[in-house]
Amino acid sequence: PLFLVRLTDQKRVSTKPRLKVLISYGEHAREFLPIESFFKLVRDWSSAFAAGDPKTRFLLENSELLLIGLANPDGRRRLERDKSYCWRGMANNVDLNRNTDWNWGGTGSSGNIKSEEYRGKAPFSEPETRFVRDVAVENGVDAYMSMHTGARFIFVPFSDTASKQSRRRHETTDDQLRLAAHMWA
């Protein structure tokens, strides 16, 4: 099962809309650190909010964090069961990052089930990617972050190769980068 954790100030008095940010962790089974950072974020922000920290109170009064702590539970179970610590995908080898309708079947994905970049049979063919999509749509999220380890990058909408070459940008790219810098400062 997949779970959604919400962090926000439920007693806020402001009437302006909150920024809704969806953050998912653990899409790749072999990436242990993102899941630990999920627990750290929940613990630290909850503790700081309860202690009355003004920065945390401001952030949670004006935003709602929607957190998916482990987006690939069956892949993690397979990794642990088989002690295959390089296993990346889901139990059926689908890479969740490639199982969406964004540039489906394009560069960086594969139709070969034995490839680490296997995209699955169709966009959103996996219940895990449908869960992420449905949370985003049902909650009207303003930003989505997928936490990974292995590189020190922040990818934002239109960070694919074709978009970079054509200098295509999303209207909220700058806002998302500012938010990410503020959240992790």
Phi, psi and chi 1 to 4 in degrees:
 res  aa     phi    psi   chi1   chi2   chi3   chi4
   1 PRO       -  150.9   21.2  -26.1      -      -
   2 LEU  -107.1  144.2  -65.6  165.2      -      -
   3 PHE  -125.2  148.5  -62.4   96.1      -      -
   4 LEU  -116.9  128.3  179.7   67.3      -      -
   5 VAL  -110.9  132.2  173.1      -      -      -
   6 ARG  -108.6  129.4  -67.8  177.6 -170.1  -90.9
   7 LEU  -116.6  119.3  -76.0 -177.7      -      -
   8 THR  -167.5  168.1 -166.8      -      -      -
   9 ASP   -92.7  105.6  178.4   -0.7      -      -
  10 GLN   -74.8  -15.1  -65.5 -179.9  -20.0      -
  11 LYS  -104.7   16.7  -63.7 -180.0 -178.4  176.6
  12 ARG   -61.8  154.5   77.3 -179.2 -168.4  135.5
  13 VAL  -106.3  -13.2  -67.7      -      -      -
  14 SER   -65.1  146.8  175.3      -      -      -
  15 THR  -104.4   -6.2   57.5      -      -      -
  16 LYS   -75.3  151.1   67.9  179.6 -170.3  178.2
  17 PRO   -62.3  146.6  -10.5   18.0      -      -
  18 ARG   -86.4  147.0  -67.3  179.7 -157.5 -131.5
  19 LEU   -76.0  127.5 -179.9   67.1      -      -
  20 LYS  -108.0  121.8  -66.8 -177.0  179.7 -177.4
  21 VAL  -120.5  123.7 -179.5      -      -      -
  22 LEU   -99.1  126.4  172.7   58.4      -      -
  23 ILE  -126.2  126.3  -52.8  174.6      -      -
  24 SER  -115.0  148.2   62.9      -      -      -
  25 TYR  -130.7  149.6  -57.2   79.7      -      -
  26 GLY    76.2   32.3      -      -      -      -
  27 GLU   -67.5  -34.9  -74.3   92.1  -11.1      -
  28 HIS  -103.1  124.0  -65.9  146.2      -      -
  29 ALA   -56.7  -35.6      -      -      -      -
  30 ARG   -81.4   -3.8   66.4 -176.2  175.5 -153.2
  31 GLU   -95.9   96.5  -64.3  179.2    7.2      -
  32 PHE   -79.3  -37.0  -63.7  100.3      -      -
  33 LEU   -61.7  -39.2 -151.2   51.5      -      -
  34 PRO   -57.6  -39.0  -28.1   36.6      -      -
  35 ILE   -67.3  -39.2  -62.9  163.5      -      -
  36 GLU   -64.1  -37.3  -65.4  -58.8  -42.6      -
  37 SER   -69.1  -28.7   67.8      -      -      -
  38 PHE   -60.0  -50.8  158.1   76.3      -      -
  39 PHE   -62.4  -39.3  -72.5  113.2      -      -
  40 LYS   -64.9  -43.6 -179.0  169.9  175.5   23.5
  41 LEU   -61.3  -46.9 -178.1  138.4      -      -
  42 VAL   -61.7  -46.3  170.4      -      -      -
  43 ARG   -63.5  -50.3 -175.9 -165.7   66.7 -148.6
  44 ASP   -65.4  -46.1  -70.6   -5.2      -      -
  45 TRP   -69.5  -39.3  -78.5   42.2      -      -
  46 SER   -63.7  -44.1  -62.0      -      -      -
  47 SER   -65.3  -44.4  -62.1      -      -      -
  48 ALA   -64.8  -39.4      -      -      -      -
  49 PHE   -63.9  -46.4 -177.2   81.7      -      -
  50 ALA   -63.3  -31.9      -      -      -      -
  51 ALA   -81.5   -5.0      -      -      -      -
  52 GLY    85.1   19.9      -      -      -      -
  53 ASP   -58.8  121.3  175.8   66.3      -      -
  54 PRO   -63.4  -37.0   11.2  -17.1      -      -
  55 LYS   -65.3  -45.4 -171.9  176.4 -173.5 -180.0
  56 THR   -67.8  -41.2  -55.0      -      -      -
  57 ARG   -60.5  -43.6  -77.4 -163.5  167.3  -84.9
  58 PHE   -60.6  -47.6  174.1   81.9      -      -
  59 LEU   -62.0  -43.2  -73.9  170.1      -      -
  60 LEU   -80.2  -18.9  -68.3  179.7      -      -
  61 GLU   -76.2  -29.8 -177.8  175.9  -51.8      -
  62 ASN  -105.7    0.7  -66.8  -70.7      -      -
  63 SER  -145.9  164.6   65.1      -      -      -
  64 GLU  -130.7  120.4 -179.8  175.1    4.1      -
  65 LEU   -94.4  124.7  -61.9 -177.9      -      -
  66 LEU  -107.9  114.1  -54.3  162.2      -      -
  67 LEU  -117.0  128.4  -51.2  171.3      -      -
  68 ILE  -108.4  105.7  -59.2  170.1      -      -
  69 GLY   -72.7  -29.3      -      -      -      -
  70 LEU  -146.4   99.0  178.6   56.4      -      -
  71 ALA   -82.3  -10.6      -      -      -      -
  72 ASN  -133.4   64.6 -179.0    7.4      -      -
  73 PRO   -65.6  -36.0   18.8  -27.1      -      -
  74 ASP   -72.3  -34.1   69.5  -28.8      -      -
  75 GLY   -65.0  -40.3      -      -      -      -
  76 ARG   -65.8  -40.2  178.0   53.5   65.2   90.9
  77 ARG   -61.0  -42.6  -87.5 -167.1  -58.9  -82.4
  78 ARG   -63.6  -45.0  177.3  177.7  174.9  166.3
  79 LEU   -56.5  -47.7  175.0  142.4      -      -
  80 GLU   -68.8  -41.7  -68.2  172.2   -6.8      -
  81 ARG   -63.4  -47.1 -179.5 -166.0   69.0 -139.0
  82 ASP   -87.9   -6.7  -61.8  -13.3      -      -
  83 LYS    54.0   37.7  -63.5 -173.5  179.5    6.0
  84 SER  -100.4   81.9  177.1      -      -      -
  85 TYR   -74.6    0.5  -63.3  108.0      -      -
  86 CYS  -102.4    1.6  -69.8      -      -      -
  87 TRP   -64.5  128.3 -174.7 -101.6      -      -
  88 ARG  -105.3  -45.0  176.0 -179.9  172.7  173.4
  89 GLY   -83.4 -165.4      -      -      -      -
  90 MET   -76.2  179.2  -62.5  173.5   50.8      -
  91 ALA   -57.8  -31.5      -      -      -      -
  92 ASN   -94.8   12.5   62.0   -0.7      -      -
  93 ASN    76.4    6.4 -157.4   36.4      -      -
  94 VAL   -70.8  135.0  172.5      -      -      -
  95 ASP   -90.2  115.1 -177.5  -22.0      -      -
  96 LEU   -58.2  -33.0  -66.9  176.9      -      -
  97 ASN   -67.0  -16.5  -64.8  129.7      -      -
  98 ARG  -110.8    5.6  -70.1  162.4  173.3   79.3
  99 ASN  -102.3   37.9 -172.2 -119.3      -      -
 100 THR  -121.7  178.2   67.9      -      -      -
 101 ASP   -87.5   -0.5   56.8   -2.3      -      -
 102 TRP   -74.4  114.8  173.5 -106.5      -      -
 103 ASN    50.0   40.9  -74.7  -20.1      -      -
 104 TRP   -51.1  126.6  169.9 -106.3      -      -
 105 GLY    77.9    7.5      -      -      -      -
 106 GLY   -82.7 -170.0      -      -      -      -
 107 THR   -55.2  138.4  -56.3      -      -      -
 108 GLY    93.2    0.9      -      -      -      -
 109 SER  -130.2  165.2   74.4      -      -      -
 110 SER  -138.4  148.0  173.6      -      -      -
 111 GLY   -91.1    0.1      -      -      -      -
 112 ASN   -87.9  117.9  179.8  -11.5      -      -
 113 ILE   -61.5  -18.6 -165.1  168.2      -      -
 114 LYS   -87.5   -6.0  -65.9 -177.9  179.9 -177.1
 115 SER   -84.5  144.9  168.5      -      -      -
 116 GLU   -64.1  -21.0  -83.7 -163.0  -15.7      -
 117 GLU   -99.5   22.1  -74.1   81.6   28.4      -
 118 TYR   -61.3  125.3  178.0   53.8      -      -
 119 ARG   -91.4   -7.0   61.6 -175.8  167.6 -103.0
 120 GLY    91.9 -176.5      -      -      -      -
 121 LYS   -80.5  -27.0  -64.7  178.9 -180.0  179.4
 122 ALA  -161.7  160.5      -      -      -      -
 123 PRO   -57.2  135.1  -21.5   31.4      -      -
 124 PHE    58.8   31.2  -59.5  108.3      -      -
 125 SER   -72.3  -16.4   61.3      -      -      -
 126 GLU  -102.7  141.2  -54.4  -52.6  -50.8      -
 127 PRO   -60.7  -29.3   11.7  -19.4      -      -
 128 GLU   -66.9  -43.0  -67.7   84.2  -11.4      -
 129 THR   -71.9  -32.6   48.9      -      -      -
 130 ARG   -65.6  -37.4  -71.0 -167.6  -56.1  -89.3
 131 PHE   -60.9  -48.5 -179.2   78.7      -      -
 132 VAL   -60.6  -47.5  173.2      -      -      -
 133 ARG   -59.0  -46.1  176.7 -160.2   61.7 -160.3
 134 ASP   -66.0  -39.6  -66.5  -12.2      -      -
 135 VAL   -61.1  -44.0  166.9      -      -      -
 136 ALA   -62.6  -46.9      -      -      -      -
 137 VAL   -69.4  -47.5  170.6      -      -      -
 138 GLU   -65.0  -27.7  -70.3  166.6   12.3      -
 139 ASN  -102.1   -2.9  -69.9  -81.2      -      -
 140 GLY    57.5   53.0      -      -      -      -
 141 VAL   -66.8  148.7  -60.1      -      -      -
 142 ASP   -94.7  -25.8  -61.2  -65.0      -      -
 143 ALA  -149.5  149.4      -      -      -      -
 144 TYR  -130.2  132.9  170.4   64.3      -      -
 145 MET  -127.2  133.7  -63.6  170.7   62.9      -
 146 SER  -115.3  114.4  172.6      -      -      -
 147 MET   -88.1  131.2  -54.4  -56.1  -74.0      -
 148 HIS  -137.6  169.2  -67.6  -88.7      -      -
 149 THR  -122.1  163.3   54.1      -      -      -
 150 GLY   116.3  -19.6      -      -      -      -
 151 ALA  -153.9  154.7      -      -      -      -
 152 ARG  -103.7   70.9  -63.6  177.4   66.9 -177.9
 153 PHE  -131.2  154.5  -60.6  109.9      -      -
 154 ILE  -120.4  117.0  -65.7  178.5      -      -
 155 PHE   -97.6  133.1  -65.1  104.7      -      -
 156 VAL  -120.7  171.0  -64.1      -      -      -
 157 PRO   -49.2  142.8  -29.1   36.4      -      -
 158 PHE    66.4   36.6  -56.0  111.8      -      -
 159 SER   -99.0   10.8   62.2      -      -      -
 160 ASP   -75.4  167.1   60.0  -76.3      -      -
 161 THR   -58.6  -47.8  -57.8      -      -      -
 162 ALA   -62.7  -39.9      -      -      -      -
 163 SER   -66.8  -39.7  -66.1      -      -      -
 164 LYS   -62.3  -43.6  -74.6 -179.8 -174.9  176.6
 165 GLN   -64.5  -34.6  -69.6  171.2  -13.9      -
 166 SER   -94.1    1.8   66.8      -      -      -
 167 ARG    58.1   34.3  -60.7 -172.6 -174.9  -84.6
 168 ARG   -77.4  135.4 -179.2  169.9   51.8  173.1
 169 ARG  -133.1  151.5  -67.6  177.1   56.9   86.1
 170 HIS   -85.2  151.4 -169.5  -89.3      -      -
 171 GLU   -63.0  -21.0   62.6 -171.2   46.7      -
 172 THR  -106.9   11.1   61.6      -      -      -
 173 THR   -56.6  -49.8  -62.2      -      -      -
 174 ASP   -62.8  -41.1  -67.1  -26.5      -      -
 175 ASP   -62.3  -41.7  -68.9  -22.7      -      -
 176 GLN   -65.5  -40.8  -70.8 -178.9   39.1      -
 177 LEU   -66.2  -39.9  -70.5  172.2      -      -
 178 ARG   -63.5  -43.7  -84.6 -166.3  -63.7  -79.6
 179 LEU   -61.7  -45.6  175.6   63.1      -      -
 180 ALA   -60.8  -43.1      -      -      -      -
 181 ALA   -64.0  -39.6      -      -      -      -
 182 HIS   -69.1  -41.3 -172.8   69.3      -      -
 183 MET   -66.4  -37.4  -71.9  175.7   64.7      -
 184 TRP  -102.5    8.8  -55.9  112.9      -      -
 185 ALA   -70.0      -      -      -      -      -
